[in-house]
């Protein structure tokens, strides 16, 4: 573990990507296959390979209790050290310095500890954590805690880990990426590259394949220019959850966007899949629907992450799978086939509910696309996917073959009521803003969301000073501020939410600009939020299923 930490620290000490790759490649070159598999995953900032679909379930309070007990430092001192770093790993490294036995610990032992933490329940998670931290050198502890916190923060992207694998085993980077796209597992990729096993790198049923992603565009013109195509295909952008369905005879498995297995959450799909009559790997979107209508995302949320779905919930929130791609059909891999071929194969399957096909329309120019876009918005959908009909399916890639066209609905003018210290690059500045609208009935401000994107570093630095002066109460990580800074925020949608006093939450809010020109009296109201919700996102705006999808 100490060698891992030293390699990680050396990578973090340089900003030159070539140098990072060289250091990491040299380290990977020294490892056995088993350690290579582990180190590649940990260097990507993960405790487990995504294909293992595991999570640690370890909270901050357990970690802080363990660090406090080993280091014999009190809460105040630990808090002071944390504020200095704003990084859990760096905090633990300093806090534990002098308190541990600094013994050699192997990556195998690290793996066993992570597994023991994962399988322990509640407070029992502290025991394996404490046993390992006690033994580690503080530098190794620093990196161990970075791994469990899910981020190394040493300027390593997954792309750089791939480059280091290429460098370590003299394999072209394109080859490494291809293996990674298919395995979806950086540890497995590293081992296959070390062994020179490339032929076996094809997709297999019941091994989740990374999803193809879309790049955002703002206008129909931009969609055409970026795609560089004469005609494009458009599909509705369904507001559900991404789902991959694998089916071979009576065996069926479902995977979510982060490659976790979600089979148990959607029994109606599992029960109907044998009826498809072919071995398939589908890509699509799960939607909640009832009485022929698509329900809003927040209804679908009740079905997510379930290990068991009872009959009542199935009745209240039934689901369908709207399919837009097929990657495997009866033993044939279709990744490299053009979308036109894949779609034709899909249409030939004669699918029946709960399996539907995404509604497809061809657009021959920007104006045509604009009209289709307007129609889809009229139907209450959030946007349109624009796809190059000749494109292959590129797993894991956010390229230009799939674009998403969604214009922000409207913006809201809101006022900042609380601010938080940022993490990582944003440490030492107040970068996360909670904001409110006005409830005209009570005259009070009510929070509707929290935004942390959209401002430049210079703006954040300037406003940090202002917020420090405007603080009315300092809660440590969070500061309540005088409501004086007005922001214009864009967002993707509005949900009902118990998190904020307003009863609503904006989804994916981004700061468009700071409205110095606007007095707080003139910010938007709760009524306006409710109106937008009803118009676009509430029960009343539900879209008839027949209009969004066809079989
Ligand atoms: P975003 O989450 O904004 O990056 O948009 C991409 C997501 O839109 C995908 O991951 C899918 O879950 C979803 N989506 C909805 N409809 C489609 C469609 N017809 N084709 C591809 N993705 C879709």
Boltz pocket constraint, residues with backbone or C-beta under 6 A from the ligand:
constraints:
  - pocket:
      binder: B
      contacts: [[A, 212], [A, 213], [A, 214], [A, 235], [A, 236], [A, 237], [A, 238], [A, 239], [A, 240], [A, 241], [A, 242], [A, 257], [A, 284], [A, 285], [A, 324], [A, 358], [A, 385], [A, 404]]
      max_distance: 6.0
